[in-house]
Structure formats: structure tokens, C-alpha cells
Amino acid sequence: ITQCHVEYYFTTDKKLVTYPWAKGLKIENIEAYYDEINFSDWTHAETGAGVLKAQHPEFEMFNQGIHARSGVGCADCHMP
């Protein structure tokens, strides 16, 4: 698991960092996970809709791209 630049949230009970990857790493999987647990980061003042604030979804986005498919990792370029 990557250590930074990932989507995460804090549980409301114990304030534990939690990754929403139970259904997969694609954005639609993460959205389905949040929908299932009825989670939102905040509530829109005018509409009352629950809204998610993506924290740092670089890892999840990277995982779906050409670099990951080619076996290139973040450290190959950013930490030579």
C-alpha cells in the first residue's frame, strides 16, 4: 500500500484513517463504497446533499493508468 497521496477518511467513532478500497480502486468503486456506508464529508447548505471531498486520490488514479500497467512506480521518477 502506498503511504501518501491516497483517498482516505476518518471514522466518526475512533477517528481512524480508513481507505475506501473494499470494492476496488476505481473511482466508481470508491463512490459505491461511500454510498453503502452512507458517508459524506460535509452537507451542502442549500441542497442538503451529502458531498465527498476527495483527499489525495493520486494513487487510485495512477493505478488505472498507463504507468501502472507498464510497471512504472511513483518512485521511479520522483525518488531516483
C-alpha positions in Angstrom: 0.0 0.0 0.0 1.2 3.4 -0.8 1.9 5.7 2.1 0.7 9.1 0.8 -1.4 10.7 -1.9 -4.4 8.4 -1.4 -8.1 8.8 -0.8 -9.0 8.2 2.8 -11.4 9.3 5.5 -11.6 9.3 9.3 -14.1 7.0 11.0 -16.5 9.0 13.1 -16.2 6.8 16.2 -12.5 6.4 16.7 -11.1 8.9 14.2 -9.1 6.1 12.5 -7.6 6.7 9.0 -9.6 4.4 6.7 -9.1 3.6 3.0 -12.4 3.1 0.9 -11.0 0.3 -1.2 -13.2 -2.6 -0.2 -15.0 -2.6 -3.6 -11.9 -1.7 -5.6 -9.7 1.2 -6.6 -11.7 2.8 -9.4 -13.5 6.0 -8.6 -16.9 4.3 -9.2 -15.9 1.6 -6.7 -14.9 4.1 -4.1 -18.2 6.1 -4.7 -20.2 2.8 -4.3 -18.3 2.1 -1.0 -19.1 5.6 0.4 -22.8 5.2 -0.8 -23.0 1.8 1.0 -21.8 3.2 4.3 -23.8 6.4 3.8 -20.7 8.6 4.3 -20.2 12.2 3.3 -17.5 14.7 4.3 -20.0 17.6 4.5 -23.5 18.6 3.7 -24.3 21.2 1.1 -26.0 24.2 2.9 -28.6 24.9 0.2 -29.5 21.4 -1.2 -28.8 19.2 1.9 -26.9 16.8 -0.3 -24.0 14.9 1.2 -20.8 15.7 -0.5 -17.5 13.9 -0.7 -14.1 15.7 -0.7 -11.5 13.7 -2.4 -8.4 13.9 -0.2 -5.5 12.8 -2.4 -6.7 10.3 -5.0 -3.4 10.2 -7.0 -2.7 6.6 -6.1 -6.2 5.4 -7.2 -6.0 7.5 -10.4 -2.4 6.3 -11.1 -3.5 2.6 -10.6 -5.8 2.9 -13.6 -3.3 4.5 -16.0 -0.6 3.6 -18.5 2.3 3.9 -16.0 0.9 1.3 -13.6 0.1 -1.0 -16.5 3.7 -0.7 -17.6 5.1 -1.5 -14.2 6.4 2.0 -13.5 6.0 3.2 -9.9 6.0 6.7 -8.4 9.5 6.3 -7.0 10.9 5.5 -10.4 10.6 9.2 -11.4 10.1 11.1 -8.1 12.6 9.4 -5.8 15.6 8.4 -8.0 
